[in-house]
Amino acid sequence: MPEVATNPLTTAGPGIEGSPGVKDIVDSFHRLYYGSAEQTWQSTRWLGVDVQKCPLDLWIYQELLFDLRPQLIVETGTFQGGSAYYLASVCDLLGCGEIVTIDVAARPNRPAHPRITYVTASSTDPAVVDDLRETVRDLDSVLVILDSDHSATHVADELRLLSPLVTLGGYVVVEDTNVNGRPVLADFGPGPGEAVDEFLASTDEFVADASREKLFMTFNPSGYLRRVRRAQTAG
């Protein structure tokens, strides 16, 4: 067999912290890619519908769906519906899964799909949260994706209210933890990354899964949060 050359980028282990210089390389490309939005992520489409995500993250999503076979995916921040449409398409291939996607704004011409339910409301609306709690009560696999208002306070509220929906072994994915200098948009202010830091410091039920960052660049660094423990019950 031909000898396979060793690449220092691929021997760093999960994530990008394990090898000197790797993070600098990834961060530089990340800033280039993100800053070229009009030709990169703002022009990324799934079956003609704007998705506005990094394709490397979309690849990780299809791996998550294959691994978890979620019965329900809760997405906050629908926008034009491209990511919900992508998730529904993967669910079609797997033969399972429904998507409830929530946004404060109703937009025309979102893609129709039998697996997608559009909800016009705030993701932290108590009535919406109560409905979701009832929906997931008897489900075995639930995935939550947070991609709405990116202020730290709102994401913290979403994590507090919606992370309990996630089943053991499942994930809550916090999108756009890359802003506020992580490594893009240094002047954004406290955002999803800061909310994740606060959340992980307050719970032992979730951990950041670096293995979901194996493709090096992600818009969601430290944002793939895997549930490793059930909630403690009083008494």
N, C-alpha and C positions, 0 to 999 in steps of 0.2 A: 504493500500500500504506500502511496506517496506520503511523505512527511508533511504534517500540517504545521504551518508557521504559528508561533505563539504571538498573539496580539495583546499588548499590555492593557488595551481597553477592555478586553473580554476576560481578563483574569482578576479583575478588581472585586468580584463578588457582586451580590445584589446591591442595587443602588449605584451611586457614582462617587461615594466618599472613600472607597477603598484603595485608590491608586493616585499617587501624586500627579497633579496636572490634569487628570481626567475631568474633574469638575470645571476647571477653567475652560477646557475645550468645549464641553457640553454647554456651559453657560454662554460662551461666545456665540456658538451656533444658535442657541436658544434666542438670544437677543436679536441676531440677524433674522431668523425666521419670523419671530413675533413682530419685529419692526417692519417687515416686508408684508404686512397683513393683506394689502390689496391683491397680492399675487399668491399668497399662501393660505392662511387659515380663513380669511374672509372670502376666498374663492374656492373653498372646499365644499363639494356637493355630493350628496348621496342620491342617485337616481334623479338628478336634476334639482334637488331641493338643498338649499343652503344648510350646512351643518355647523360651520364655524368652530371646528375642533381640530386638534392636531391628529393627523391620520394614525400616528403611533398610539395615541390614546384610544382611537376607535378600534384598533387591532386588539388592544388589551381588553376593551369591552367585550368583543366577541369571544375572547378566551374566558372572561368571567362568566358570560352567559352559558358557554359550553360546560364549564366546571360546576356552576351552581344550579343550572336549569331553574331559574327563578319562576315561580308562579306569578309573582307580581313585581313589577319595576315601578317605583315611585320616582318621578323626575320633577324637580322644581326648576322653573325657568324655561318655558317651552320655546319662546321666541317664534321662529317660523316653522317649527315642528320637524326640522331635519333630523335631529338626534333621535327623537321619538320614532320617526320613520325608519331610521337605520336600525334601532333596537328591535322594532317590530319585524323588520325583514329578517334579522338573525333569528328571532323567535319563530318565524315561519319555517326556517330551515331546521330548527330543533324540534318543532312540533309542540311547543309549549310556551306559555308566558303571555301576560297582559301588561300594558303600560298605562298608568295614570299619570298624566303630565299637567302641571299646574303653573299658571301664569296670571299675573294681575291684569294683563291686557289680552283682549281677544283680537286675533289677526285674521284677515280673510285669506282664503286660498291655502290654508294649511292642508297637508296631505291627509286624505281620509284613509283609514285602515281599520279593519275589524278588531284588531288587537289594541287600538289606541283609544283612550277616553280623555278628552280635553276638559279641564276644569279651569274656569275663570275665577280666580280668587287669590288672596295672599296665601303663600305656603304655610304661614303660621296662624291662619284663621282657625280659631278653636273648633268651629263646626267642621272644617275640612279635616283637621287632625282627628277629631272624634270619628268621622266617617272612615278614615284610613285605619284607625285602630280596630274598628269593627270589621273591616274588610280583611285584615291580616290575621284575625283572631285564630283561625284554624289552618293557616297556611304553613307549609314546611320550609319554604325558601323565598325570601324577600330581599330585594336589592333596592337601595335608595341612592339617588344621584342628586346632589345639591348644586344648582347652577343658576340661581336667581340673583337677587340683590347681593352684591359681593362685599357689602360693608361687614366689618367684623362683628358688630352687634347683631345684625340680621342672621348671619351664618351661625353665630353662637346660639341664637334662638332656634334655628332650624335643627341644629344638632341636638339640642336639649329635647325638642318635641318629636323629631322624626327618627333619630337613631334608635329609640326603643322598638321601632317597627321591624328592625333588621333581625333576622333569625341567626341563631348560633352558626358560625362559619361563614355567614354572609358579610356583605360590605355596605358601608355608607361611603360613597365617593364624593369628596369635596373638590369641586372643580375650581380652576384658576387660583390655586394657592401659589402660583408663580408671580403674582403681582406684588407691589410694594417692595421691589428690589429683590425678588426671589426667583429669578434674577431680573425681571422686567418691570417697567412702570414704577421707578423708584419713588415717585412723588404721589403714588396712589393713596397712601394712608393705610391704616390698619384694615386688613381685609381677611379673606378666607384662611390664609396661612396663620395669622395671629389667632383666629378663632379655633383652628385645629390645635395649635399649641396649648391654648387654654383648656380645650376639651380633653386632650390626652392627659394633661396634668391632673385632671379632676376625676378620672375613671380608670379602672383596670379592666373594663369590659371590651375595650377596643385597642388595637395596636396599628401603627402605620406599617403596611406590608410593602417593604422595599422590593420584593420580588416582582411586583407589578410595575416597577420602574426599570425593568431589565433592558428596555430598548433605549436607555440613556436619557433621551429627551422626553419630558412629559409636561403638559400644562398643569399637572396636578401633583407637584412634588410633595411627598409625605401626606398626600390626600386620599390614598387608597386605604381606608380604615376597615380592618377586618375584625369582626366580632369574635372574641375568644372566650368570653364568659357570659353566662346569663346574668340578668339583674338579680341582685340580692333581694330577697323578700323579708319583710319585717316579721318578727315573731318567730 
